[in-house]
Amino acid sequence: MAELKPAYLVYGDDEPRVEAWRRRLHERARREGAELETRQAAETDLRALAGELASPMLLGGRRYVVVDRLEQCRAAEIEPLARALAALAPDTVVLLLARAPRVPQALERAVAEAGGEVRLYEAPKPWQLPAWLRSRAREFGLALAADAAEELVARCGPSRMRLERELEKLALAADDGRVDATLVRALAPDDSEESVWSLADAIALGRGERASYLAEDLLARGEDPARILPALARRARELLAVRRLLDRGRTDQEVARALAVSGWRAKRLLQAARRCKTEQLEHTLVRLHALELETRGGRPARAPDARGALVRAVHELTAAN
């Protein structure tokens, strides 16, 4: 917002980026000592606000007005506000925010005709999160390495708000603005379930180095192999079930319904299963069941303890895949 325009419309389902505009405007108003008003659209008489926007400040100076959560209002309720943008008082800047992928077209036209700016921020797909993170990191002045972005997603899951909070922490810790996977591992809290999922995916895809790191990391944080192994087997069964359904020509929606999963979980399962072969997953599942028996004393062990058995099995499985 170096050269201010009279009106800004920022919307989309990428909430962190929409929210960033609100924060930046608040910070700018604070630095300038300017008047700032923040209104929640659903709690505001937008017709009355439209009249206020045309009235100049009694004492002069710049005024910033933020109208948030416009997605909670109907198009007819927003119409008076859209018309008011054509007659804004001098030195009044309006920021309109909607945390939704669509807004009334009349509002977009009104902002453009008033000499304003319209920004749409669409939420990234699950497989786009590492690239989204690297782009978002640049806005924080960070150079986030590709493997660091993948590590952060693996540790924190798909919540963009959580990922954004972790970027804020990394920005404080990175002296030179560079963030690698080592720094992410040191600072970002790990979601154990997410790590087990990532481990199972790495095994199925034959990514030996990453699988070994994830297994060692889970063990170093005190995770019990007796808990990790059943979780890996469950994940392998899910991936195998998805792969078999895909082999039969089922659509993504049919697969999700058959497994009773949805949202991020369904998308991630489908993404991982598409990169695996049915025979690989079958082999992985058989080996994991054998390892469970081995660590429970059901058959002679080939490693001195459950921890060693897990690390050895991860190596063998990724090599085979």
C-alpha positions as CSV (number, residue, x, y, z in Angstrom):
1,M,0.0,0.0,0.0
2,A,2.8,2.5,-0.8
3,E,0.7,4.7,-3.0
4,L,-2.7,4.6,-1.4
5,K,-5.9,4.1,-3.4
6,P,-9.3,5.2,-2.1
7,A,-10.7,1.6,-1.8
8,Y,-9.4,-1.9,-1.6
9,L,-11.4,-5.1,-1.9
10,V,-9.5,-8.2,-0.7
11,Y,-11.3,-11.5,-0.7
12,G,-10.8,-15.3,-1.0
13,D,-10.6,-18.4,1.1
14,D,-6.9,-18.0,1.7
15,E,-7.7,-16.5,5.1
16,P,-4.0,-15.8,6.2
17,R,-3.4,-13.6,3.2
18,V,-6.7,-11.7,3.6
19,E,-6.0,-11.2,7.3
20,A,-2.5,-9.9,6.4
21,W,-4.1,-6.9,4.7
22,R,-6.1,-6.0,7.8
23,R,-3.0,-6.2,10.0
24,R,-0.9,-4.1,7.6
25,L,-3.5,-1.4,7.4
26,H,-3.7,-1.3,11.2
27,E,0.1,-1.0,11.4
28,R,0.1,1.8,8.9
29,A,-2.6,3.7,10.7
30,R,-0.7,3.3,14.0
31,R,2.6,4.6,12.4
32,E,0.8,7.6,10.9
33,G,-1.3,8.4,14.0
34,A,-4.3,8.3,11.7
35,E,-7.9,7.5,12.6
36,L,-8.9,3.9,12.1
37,E,-12.3,2.4,12.3
38,T,-13.0,-1.4,12.0
39,R,-16.5,-2.6,11.4
40,Q,-17.9,-6.1,11.3
41,A,-20.2,-6.1,8.3
42,A,-23.0,-8.2,9.8
43,E,-23.1,-5.9,12.9
44,T,-23.1,-2.6,11.0
45,D,-25.8,-0.6,9.4
46,L,-24.1,-0.5,6.0
47,R,-26.5,2.2,4.7
48,A,-25.6,4.5,7.5
49,L,-21.9,3.7,7.0
50,A,-22.2,4.7,3.4
51,G,-23.4,8.1,4.4
52,E,-20.5,8.5,6.8
53,L,-17.9,7.7,4.2
54,A,-19.0,10.7,2.1
55,S,-18.6,13.1,5.0
56,P,-15.1,14.7,5.4
57,M,-13.3,14.6,8.8
58,L,-14.0,17.6,11.0
59,L,-10.4,18.0,12.0
60,G,-8.8,16.9,8.8
61,G,-6.3,14.1,8.4
62,R,-6.5,10.7,6.9
63,R,-9.1,8.2,7.9
64,Y,-8.9,4.4,7.4
65,V,-12.1,2.3,7.5
66,V,-12.0,-1.5,7.5
67,V,-15.2,-3.4,6.8
68,D,-14.6,-7.0,7.6
69,R,-16.6,-10.3,7.0
70,L,-18.6,-9.0,4.0
71,E,-19.3,-12.6,3.2
72,Q,-21.8,-12.7,6.0
73,C,-24.0,-10.1,4.2
74,R,-26.4,-10.5,1.3
75,A,-25.7,-8.6,-2.0
76,A,-28.7,-6.3,-1.4
77,E,-27.2,-5.3,2.0
78,I,-23.8,-4.5,0.4
79,E,-25.3,-2.4,-2.4
80,P,-25.4,1.0,-0.5
81,L,-21.8,0.5,0.5
82,A,-20.8,-0.2,-3.1
83,R,-22.6,3.0,-4.3
84,A,-20.8,5.0,-1.7
85,L,-17.4,4.2,-3.1
86,A,-18.0,6.6,-6.0
87,A,-18.3,9.6,-3.5
88,L,-15.7,8.9,-0.8
89,A,-14.6,11.9,1.3
90,P,-11.1,13.1,0.6
91,D,-8.3,11.3,2.6
92,T,-10.6,8.4,3.3
93,V,-9.3,4.9,2.5
94,V,-11.7,1.9,2.7
95,L,-10.5,-1.7,3.0
96,L,-13.3,-4.2,2.3
97,L,-12.6,-7.8,3.4
98,A,-14.4,-11.1,2.7
99,R,-13.1,-14.5,3.7
100,A,-14.9,-16.3,0.9
101,P,-14.0,-17.2,-2.8
102,R,-16.8,-15.0,-4.2
103,V,-18.2,-11.5,-3.7
104,P,-21.0,-9.7,-5.6
105,Q,-19.7,-8.6,-9.0
106,A,-21.3,-5.2,-8.5
107,L,-18.9,-4.6,-5.5
108,E,-15.9,-5.5,-7.6
109,R,-17.0,-3.1,-10.3
110,A,-17.7,-0.3,-7.8
111,V,-14.2,-0.6,-6.4
112,A,-12.6,-0.6,-9.8
113,E,-14.6,2.4,-11.0
114,A,-13.6,4.3,-7.8
115,G,-10.0,3.9,-8.8
116,G,-9.5,1.1,-6.2
117,E,-7.8,-2.3,-6.2
118,V,-9.3,-5.8,-6.1
119,R,-7.3,-8.8,-4.8
120,L,-8.4,-12.4,-4.8
121,Y,-6.5,-14.9,-2.8
122,E,-7.5,-18.5,-3.4
123,A,-6.6,-21.2,-0.9
124,P,-3.9,-23.6,-2.2
125,K,-4.7,-27.3,-2.9
126,P,-3.1,-29.7,-0.4
127,W,-0.3,-30.6,-2.9
128,Q,0.3,-26.9,-3.4
129,L,1.0,-26.1,0.3
130,P,4.8,-26.3,0.1
131,A,4.9,-23.9,-2.8
132,W,2.3,-21.6,-1.1
133,L,4.5,-21.7,2.0
134,R,7.6,-20.6,0.1
135,S,5.7,-17.8,-1.5
136,R,4.2,-16.7,1.8
137,A,7.7,-16.9,3.4
138,R,9.0,-14.4,0.9
139,E,6.4,-11.9,2.2
140,F,8.0,-12.4,5.6
141,G,11.4,-11.7,4.2
142,L,12.4,-15.4,4.4
143,A,14.1,-17.7,1.9
144,L,12.4,-21.0,2.8
145,A,14.2,-24.0,1.2
146,A,12.0,-26.5,-0.7
147,D,12.8,-29.4,1.8
148,A,12.1,-27.0,4.7
149,A,8.6,-26.2,3.3
150,E,7.9,-29.9,2.9
151,E,9.1,-30.5,6.5
152,L,6.9,-27.8,7.9
153,V,3.8,-29.1,6.1
154,A,4.6,-32.6,7.4
155,R,5.0,-31.4,10.9
156,C,2.0,-29.0,11.1
157,G,-0.6,-30.4,8.7
158,P,-2.8,-28.4,6.3
159,S,-3.9,-25.6,8.6
160,R,-2.7,-22.4,6.9
161,M,-3.2,-20.3,10.0
162,R,-0.9,-22.7,12.0
163,L,1.6,-22.7,9.2
164,E,1.6,-18.9,9.2
165,R,2.2,-18.8,12.9
166,E,5.2,-21.1,12.5
167,L,6.6,-18.8,9.7
168,E,6.3,-15.9,12.2
169,K,8.4,-17.8,14.7
170,L,11.0,-18.8,12.0
171,A,11.3,-15.2,10.9
172,L,12.4,-14.2,14.4
173,A,14.9,-17.1,14.6
174,A,16.5,-16.8,11.1
175,D,19.3,-14.3,11.5
176,D,20.1,-14.1,7.8
177,G,16.5,-14.8,6.6
178,R,17.4,-18.3,5.4
179,V,15.4,-21.2,6.7
180,D,16.4,-24.8,6.1
181,A,14.9,-28.1,7.2
182,T,17.3,-28.2,10.2
183,L,15.8,-25.0,11.6
184,V,12.3,-26.2,11.0
185,R,13.0,-29.4,12.9
186,A,14.4,-27.4,15.8
187,L,11.6,-24.9,16.1
188,A,8.4,-26.3,14.6
189,P,6.3,-28.6,16.9
190,D,5.6,-31.9,15.4
191,D,2.1,-33.5,15.1
192,S,2.9,-37.2,15.8
193,E,0.0,-38.5,13.8
194,E,1.0,-36.4,10.9
195,S,4.6,-37.7,11.2
196,V,3.3,-41.3,11.1
197,W,1.3,-40.6,8.0
198,S,4.4,-39.0,6.4
199,L,6.5,-42.0,7.4
200,A,4.0,-44.4,5.9
201,D,3.9,-42.4,2.6
202,A,7.7,-42.2,2.5
203,I,7.9,-46.0,2.9
204,A,5.3,-46.6,0.2
205,L,7.1,-44.3,-2.2
206,G,10.6,-45.7,-1.5
207,R,11.9,-42.4,-0.1
208,G,14.5,-44.0,2.1
209,E,16.3,-41.0,3.4
210,R,13.2,-39.2,4.5
211,A,11.6,-42.4,5.9
212,S,14.7,-43.1,8.0
213,Y,14.8,-39.6,9.3
214,L,11.0,-39.7,10.2
215,A,11.4,-43.0,12.0
216,E,14.5,-41.9,13.9
217,D,12.7,-38.6,14.8
218,L,9.6,-40.4,16.1
219,L,11.8,-42.7,18.3
220,A,13.9,-39.8,19.5
221,R,10.8,-38.1,20.8
222,G,9.9,-41.1,22.8
223,E,7.2,-42.6,20.5
224,D,6.7,-46.3,21.3
225,P,7.3,-48.6,18.3
226,A,4.3,-50.7,19.6
227,R,2.2,-47.6,18.8
228,I,3.9,-46.6,15.6
229,L,3.6,-50.0,13.9
230,P,-0.2,-50.4,14.1
231,A,-0.5,-46.8,12.9
232,L,1.7,-47.5,9.9
233,A,-0.3,-50.7,9.2
234,R,-3.6,-48.7,9.3
235,R,-2.2,-46.1,6.9
236,A,-0.9,-48.8,4.6
237,R,-4.3,-50.5,4.6
238,E,-6.0,-47.2,3.8
239,L,-3.6,-46.5,0.9
240,L,-4.1,-50.1,-0.4
241,A,-7.9,-49.7,-0.3
242,V,-7.7,-46.4,-2.2
243,R,-5.3,-47.8,-4.8
244,R,-7.6,-50.8,-5.4
245,L,-10.6,-48.6,-5.9
246,L,-8.6,-46.4,-8.2
247,D,-7.5,-49.5,-10.2
248,R,-11.2,-50.3,-10.6
249,G,-11.8,-46.9,-12.2
250,R,-13.6,-45.3,-9.2
251,T,-13.7,-41.5,-9.1
252,D,-12.3,-39.4,-6.3
253,Q,-15.7,-38.8,-4.9
254,E,-16.6,-42.5,-5.0
255,V,-13.4,-43.4,-3.2
256,A,-14.0,-40.8,-0.5
257,R,-17.5,-42.1,0.1
258,A,-16.4,-45.7,0.1
259,L,-13.8,-45.0,2.8
260,A,-16.0,-42.5,4.7
261,V,-13.3,-39.8,4.6
262,S,-13.4,-36.2,3.4
263,G,-11.5,-32.9,3.1
264,W,-7.8,-32.8,3.6
265,R,-7.6,-36.5,4.7
266,A,-9.3,-37.7,1.5
267,K,-7.2,-35.5,-0.7
268,R,-3.9,-36.6,0.9
269,L,-4.9,-40.3,0.7
270,L,-5.7,-40.0,-3.0
271,Q,-2.5,-38.0,-3.7
272,A,-0.3,-40.6,-2.0
273,A,-2.1,-43.7,-3.4
274,R,-1.8,-42.4,-7.0
275,R,2.0,-42.4,-6.6
276,C,2.1,-46.0,-5.3
277,K,1.6,-49.4,-7.0
278,T,-0.8,-52.0,-5.6
279,E,1.9,-54.7,-5.3
280,Q,4.2,-52.3,-3.4
281,L,1.4,-51.5,-0.9
282,E,0.6,-55.2,-0.5
283,H,4.2,-56.0,0.2
284,T,4.5,-53.2,2.7
285,L,1.4,-54.3,4.6
286,V,2.5,-57.9,4.8
287,R,5.9,-56.8,6.1
288,L,4.4,-54.5,8.7
289,H,2.2,-57.3,10.0
290,A,5.2,-59.6,10.3
291,L,7.1,-56.9,12.1
292,E,4.2,-56.4,14.6
293,L,4.4,-60.2,15.4
294,E,8.1,-59.9,15.7
295,T,8.1,-57.0,18.1
296,R,5.4,-58.7,20.2
297,G,7.3,-61.9,20.5
298,G,5.2,-63.9,18.1
299,R,8.2,-64.9,16.0
300,P,12.0,-64.9,16.3
301,A,13.3,-61.4,16.2
302,R,16.0,-60.4,13.7
303,A,16.9,-57.2,15.6
304,P,17.8,-56.8,19.3
305,D,14.7,-54.7,20.2
306,A,11.6,-53.1,18.8
307,R,13.3,-49.9,18.0
308,G,16.0,-51.6,16.0
309,A,13.3,-53.8,14.3
310,L,11.4,-50.7,13.2
311,V,14.5,-48.9,11.8
312,R,15.6,-52.1,9.9
313,A,12.1,-52.6,8.5
314,V,11.9,-49.0,7.3
315,H,15.2,-49.5,5.5
316,E,14.1,-52.8,3.9
317,L,10.7,-51.6,2.8
318,T,11.9,-48.4,1.2
319,A,14.6,-50.3,-0.6
320,A,12.1,-52.8,-1.9
321,N,9.7,-50.0,-3.0
